[in-house]
Amino acid sequence: MQATPEEKASWPAPNFDDPESCGEVLVALTALTLTLVLIFTGVRFYGKGILRQVLGLDDWIMLVAAV
């Protein structure tokens, strides 16, 4: 469905000189995600590797994927 010329005329003008940016939000979400991945990977390796001493192929694949 295309916008009509009247609808397009009511839209605000684009701001090419000082556009809004959400870079800070993306950096924060990326840092949070990385932190959670490292925590969960560390807990898994601690629980299975140190406490139970049973690391399988799935654990090593998860480590590679986390890196």
FENKAJO-V913888 format. One record per run of one state. SS is the DSSP state (H for helix, E for strand, C for the rest). FROM is the first residue (numbers start at 1). TO is the last residue. If there is no record, write none. Layout:
ss->SS from->FROM to->TO
ss->SS from->FROM to->TO
//
This chain:
ss->C from->1 to->4
ss->H from->5 to->10
ss->C from->11 to->22
ss->H from->23 to->51
ss->C from->52 to->56
ss->H from->57 to->66
ss->C from->67 to->67
//
